[in-house]
Amino acid sequence: MADVAAPAATADHLLLFNRDAFHALNLRPAQRVVRVDHHDGGRLVGSLVGVRDGDVVTCGHSAPFGGPDLVRDAETAPNVVALLEAAVAELEADGVREIRVRARPAFYSGSETTVQFALLNAGFRVEACELGLHIDLEPLGGIDDYVAGLRSPARRALRHGLAEPFALREAAAGDPWDAGYDLLAANRAAKGRRLALDAAYVRAARDAFPGRIRMALLEHAGAPCAAALTYRVLPGRELVVYWGDAGHALPRSPMNVLAHALVARSLGEGVRSLDIGPSSVDGVPDGGLIQFKRSIGAREDLRLHLVREAA
């Protein structure tokens, strides 16, 4: 099997986490990228991209999710099944003994439930399951629809926040970007945790994907009080990798205002969903985090990690 060196013209359908530039940030010396394409006649149906390490291939390597990339948002079930069957057969014929897939949540396309159906019927089993949340933007005509859909306590909290001198701005490379990262690190440190992605890695990822990896700073009267690191993982699909507040003495949390600002930005850019990440660790749900995310209009989704061992 050849290593992946896909021309840009045939990589447009790939998830950010499945692109060569992303893998270049994460590969260790013994690892290499593999890609299996499947065609229906002369039409490219999709691709399965993973990282091979010995006889194990991981789809979603060093990423929250991966899985097969389909050219069409809603592909036919027979073609999805054929793609997965072809990929499994080709990988195993090349000596792969184990295939691991961190499946993307179902809301990412009209085919993700079919992908999970195909994986489970191809002999994959669920190794782990986490709970995530996202804000569905497709039904919303604008930011007023988002606010109207919130429950009254969240609307009141947001109304108080919007009366304050808050403003969201995009951080450029340099000091503003570093200030956003430092704020996020301080937020985690206050909870006894640390960011999994260090500052140098995040800057390298930003430089590898100009305009798709961004830092947003929420300021109150010109002083940063909250930040969000977001990835445009697919056209119309935004992922919040980190967000949080720190370094302020405001009487109320600015997070409702930050969520509102990110939703408004996303709607203005034609984004269809805002993924605000997992809310469980090792299968244990974080009740407080889930409650907050529900309060800002998010709904639950499953994050499945699947594995298949060769017979």
C-alpha positions in Angstrom: 0.0 0.0 0.0 1.4 3.4 -0.9 1.8 6.2 1.5 -0.6 9.0 1.0 0.4 11.9 -1.2 -3.0 13.0 -2.4 -3.1 16.0 -4.8 -5.0 18.9 -3.4 -7.7 18.4 -6.0 -8.6 15.0 -4.5 -8.2 16.1 -0.8 -11.0 18.6 -0.6 -13.4 16.1 1.0 -11.0 15.2 3.8 -11.5 16.2 7.4 -8.9 18.5 8.7 -7.7 15.7 11.0 -7.2 13.4 8.0 -5.0 15.8 5.9 -1.3 15.3 5.4 -0.5 18.7 7.0 -2.2 17.6 10.2 -0.5 14.3 10.3 2.8 15.9 9.7 2.4 17.6 13.1 1.9 14.3 14.9 3.7 11.4 13.2 6.5 9.6 15.0 9.4 8.1 13.0 7.9 4.6 12.7 4.5 5.8 11.7 3.1 6.5 8.2 -0.1 7.7 6.7 -2.2 5.3 4.7 -5.3 6.1 2.5 -7.8 3.8 0.8 -10.0 5.4 -1.9 -13.2 3.8 -3.1 -14.9 4.6 -6.4 -18.3 3.9 -7.8 -17.6 3.6 -11.5 -15.5 6.7 -12.2 -16.8 8.7 -9.2 -14.8 9.0 -6.0 -17.2 7.9 -3.2 -14.8 8.5 -0.3 -11.6 7.7 1.5 -10.5 6.0 4.7 -7.3 7.7 6.1 -5.4 6.5 9.0 -1.9 6.3 10.6 -0.2 2.9 10.5 2.1 2.0 13.4 3.3 -1.6 12.9 0.3 -3.7 12.2 -2.2 -1.2 13.7 -4.0 1.5 11.8 -5.7 4.3 13.7 -8.3 6.5 12.0 -8.4 9.7 14.1 -4.7 9.5 15.2 -3.8 12.3 17.6 -7.3 13.8 17.0 -10.7 13.7 18.7 -12.2 11.8 15.7 -11.5 10.6 12.2 -13.3 8.0 10.3 -14.1 7.7 6.6 -14.5 10.9 4.5 -17.3 10.9 1.9 -17.4 13.3 -1.0 -21.2 13.6 -0.7 -22.9 14.7 2.5 -25.5 12.0 2.1 -24.0 8.9 0.4 -26.0 5.8 -0.3 -25.8 3.0 2.3 -24.5 0.4 -0.3 -21.6 2.8 -1.2 -20.7 3.5 2.4 -20.7 -0.3 3.1 -18.6 -0.9 0.0 -16.1 1.7 1.0 -15.6 0.2 4.5 -15.5 -3.4 3.2 -12.9 -2.4 0.5 -10.8 -0.5 3.1 -10.8 -3.4 5.6 -9.9 -5.9 2.9 -7.1 -3.8 1.5 -5.6 -3.0 4.9 -5.7 -6.6 6.1 -4.3 -7.9 2.9 -1.3 -5.6 3.6 -0.8 -7.1 7.0 -2.8 -4.8 9.2 -4.1 -6.8 12.2 -6.1 -4.1 14.0 -8.1 -1.1 12.8 -9.1 1.5 15.2 -11.7 4.2 14.3 -12.6 7.2 16.4 -15.9 7.9 14.7 -17.1 11.4 14.3 -20.5 12.3 15.9 -23.6 11.7 13.8 -24.4 15.4 13.2 -21.2 15.9 11.1 -22.9 14.7 7.9 -26.0 13.0 6.6 -24.0 9.8 6.3 -22.4 9.4 9.8 -25.2 7.1 11.1 -24.8 4.9 8.0 -21.0 4.9 8.6 -21.5 3.6 12.1 -23.9 1.0 10.8 -21.3 -0.1 8.2 -18.5 -0.2 10.8 -20.5 -2.3 13.3 -21.6 -4.7 10.6 -18.0 -5.0 9.3 -16.9 -6.5 12.6 -16.0 -3.4 14.6 -16.9 -3.4 18.2 -17.4 -0.4 20.6 -14.3 -0.1 22.8 -15.3 3.2 24.4 -18.1 5.7 24.3 -18.1 9.3 25.4 -20.9 11.9 25.6 -20.4 15.1 23.6 -22.6 18.2 23.0 -23.1 20.5 20.0 -25.2 23.4 18.9 -27.2 22.8 15.8 -27.2 26.0 13.7 -29.0 24.8 10.6 -32.6 25.5 11.8 -31.6 29.1 12.9 -32.4 32.1 10.7 -30.1 34.3 12.8 -28.8 35.1 16.3 -32.3 36.2 17.5 -33.6 32.7 16.8 -30.7 31.3 18.9 -31.6 33.6 21.9 -35.3 32.8 21.5 -34.6 29.1 21.8 -32.8 29.5 25.2 -34.6 28.8 28.4 -35.6 31.9 30.4 -32.7 31.7 33.0 -30.1 31.5 30.2 -31.8 34.4 28.4 -31.7 36.5 31.5 -28.1 35.7 32.1 -27.3 36.6 28.5 -29.3 39.8 28.7 -27.3 41.0 31.7 -24.0 40.1 29.9 -24.9 41.8 26.6 -25.6 45.0 28.6 -21.9 45.0 29.5 -19.0 46.3 27.3 -18.1 42.9 25.9 -16.5 42.5 22.4 -15.2 39.4 20.6 -12.1 39.8 18.4 -9.9 37.5 16.4 -6.4 37.1 17.7 -3.7 37.6 15.1 -0.4 35.8 15.4 1.9 37.2 18.1 0.9 38.7 21.4 -2.9 38.5 21.1 -2.7 34.8 20.2 -0.4 34.1 23.1 -2.6 36.0 25.4 -5.5 33.8 24.4 -3.6 30.6 24.9 -2.3 31.8 28.3 -5.9 32.6 29.4 -7.0 29.1 28.4 -4.1 27.6 30.3 -4.9 29.7 33.4 -8.5 28.5 33.2 -7.4 24.9 33.3 -4.8 25.5 36.0 -7.5 26.9 38.2 -9.2 23.6 38.0 -6.0 21.6 38.6 -5.6 20.6 35.0 -3.4 21.5 32.1 -3.9 21.9 28.4 -3.1 18.7 26.4 -1.9 20.8 23.5 1.1 22.9 24.2 1.5 26.5 22.8 4.2 25.6 20.2 2.0 22.8 18.8 -1.1 25.0 18.6 0.9 27.7 16.8 2.3 25.1 14.4 -1.2 23.8 13.7 -2.4 27.4 13.1 0.3 28.0 10.6 -0.4 24.7 8.8 -4.1 25.7 8.4 -4.3 29.4 7.9 -7.8 30.7 8.6 -9.1 27.4 9.8 -7.5 27.3 13.3 -8.3 30.5 15.2 -8.2 32.1 18.6 -11.0 34.3 19.6 -10.6 36.7 22.6 -13.6 38.0 24.5 -12.8 41.4 26.0 -14.6 43.3 28.7 -13.9 47.0 28.4 -10.9 46.2 26.4 -9.4 43.6 28.8 -9.4 39.9 27.8 -11.6 37.8 30.1 -12.3 34.6 28.0 -11.0 32.9 24.9 -11.8 30.1 22.5 -9.6 28.0 20.3 -11.6 26.7 17.3 -10.9 24.5 14.3 -12.9 24.6 11.1 -12.6 20.8 10.6 -14.9 20.7 7.6 -16.8 23.4 5.6 -19.7 24.4 7.8 -18.4 22.5 10.8 -16.7 24.3 13.6 -15.1 22.6 16.6 -14.4 24.3 19.9 -11.1 22.7 21.0 -10.7 24.8 24.2 -12.7 27.6 25.7 -12.8 29.2 29.1 -12.5 32.4 31.2 -9.8 33.6 33.6 -8.1 36.7 35.0 -11.1 38.8 35.7 -13.2 40.0 38.6 -16.5 40.2 36.9 -19.6 39.5 39.1 -20.9 37.0 36.5 -19.2 34.4 34.2 -18.7 35.7 30.7 -19.1 32.3 29.2 -22.8 32.9 28.2 -21.6 35.9 26.3 -18.7 34.0 24.7 -21.1 31.3 23.6 -23.5 33.9 22.1 -20.6 35.6 20.3 -19.3 32.3 18.8 -22.8 31.3 17.6 -23.2 34.8 16.0 -19.8 34.5 14.3 -20.6 31.0 13.1 -24.0 32.0 11.7 -22.5 34.9 9.9 -20.0 32.5 8.3 -22.6 29.9 7.2 -21.5 27.3 9.8 -24.0 24.5 10.2 -22.9 23.2 13.6 -20.8 24.3 16.6 -19.2 21.3 18.3 -18.5 22.2 21.9 -16.7 18.9 22.6 -17.0 15.9 25.0 -18.5 16.2 28.4 -17.4 12.9 29.8 -14.1 11.3 30.7 -13.6 7.5 30.5 -17.3 7.1 30.2 -18.1 9.2 33.3 -20.3 12.2 32.6 -19.5 15.7 34.0 -22.9 16.7 35.2 -22.1 20.4 35.8 -20.5 20.8 32.4 -23.4 19.1 30.7 -25.9 21.3 32.5 -24.0 24.4 31.3 -23.8 23.3 27.7 -27.5 22.5 27.7 -28.3 25.9 29.1 -26.6 27.5 26.0 -28.6 25.5 23.6 -26.5 22.4 23.0 -27.7 18.9 22.6 -26.0 15.5 23.3 -24.3 13.2 20.8 -22.2 10.0 21.1 -18.5 9.8 20.5 -17.8 6.1 19.7 -14.3 4.6 19.5 -14.4 1.3 17.6 -11.9 -1.4 16.9 -11.6 -4.4 14.6 -9.1 -7.2 15.0 -8.3 -9.4 12.0 -9.5 -13.0 12.3 
